[in-house]
Amino acid sequence: MNEIVLMSDPRVAAIPVADCGEPLVDVRHEASLAVDSRKADSSGAFAYLREGVLTRLLQAQRQLPGGLRLWFIEGYRPPALQSHYFERYADELRAGHPRWSPTRVREAASRYVSPPEIAPHSAGAAVDLTLVSADGRELDMGTRVNASPEESDRACYTDAGHISAEARANRRLLRDALAAVGPVNYPTEWWHWSFGDRYWALATGAETALYGPECPQAGSRLTP
């Protein structure tokens, strides 16, 4: 996809799901992967991903130059939490743009939070992450992780031109490592990568998504 296709695009929702039944796994069991606690929750849900997504993260990490590591921030997001994030951001947009139609609000909100019914995070298929150095220093990526388009003046867009050369180079390192092993980026969020979900299927031309929101284990308590 050369254009920016948003999560709200009907083509994303139209992709059928043939869930392969792959389980959610706890990324904290992988000692080689650095896990941040900023999105930690009482159930530990944030640290789970589908098994195949985690496998690809570990493969991507091996693609990085020596001394750099992936820094995992958030994976699985329960549907209720996804709905909360989406509605909260949509409310902010409605307040700031009272004349916008519901369709325009939904489209604008999806630049930053996926509509709940197709959310890659709620399928266990998406991960938010960045890069850290060998000494644990977070690399300059141009914005913080989870910076909104309004806050960052769209510098959160992966191909934003108004960031430093260093930040562009660091984004390129992240992109090259992940894209080489299968995940796709959501182009309005440099930190968001997914594999096996509907957005991935549309981006890659797959006929069906491998992972849907009915994750194995998701209904039970998720613990380390």
CORUR-V298051 format. One record per run of one state. SS is the DSSP state (h for helix, s for strand, l for the rest). FROM is the first residue (numbers start at 1). LEN is the number of residues. If there is no record, write none. Layout:
((SS | FROM | LEN) (SS | FROM | LEN))
This chain:
((l | 1 | 9) (h | 10 | 4) (l | 14 | 2) (s | 16 | 2) (l | 18 | 5) (s | 23 | 4) (h | 27 | 3) (l | 30 | 4) (s | 34 | 2) (l | 36 | 9) (h | 45 | 3) (s | 48 | 3) (h | 51 | 13) (l | 64 | 5) (s | 69 | 6) (l | 75 | 4) (h | 79 | 18) (l | 97 | 5) (h | 102 | 8) (l | 110 | 6) (h | 116 | 3) (l | 119 | 2) (h | 121 | 3) (l | 124 | 2) (s | 126 | 7) (l | 133 | 5) (s | 138 | 1) (l | 139 | 10) (h | 149 | 4) (l | 153 | 12) (h | 165 | 15) (l | 180 | 4) (s | 184 | 3) (l | 187 | 2) (s | 189 | 6) (l | 195 | 3) (h | 198 | 7) (l | 205 | 3) (s | 208 | 2) (l | 210 | 6) (s | 216 | 1) (l | 217 | 8))
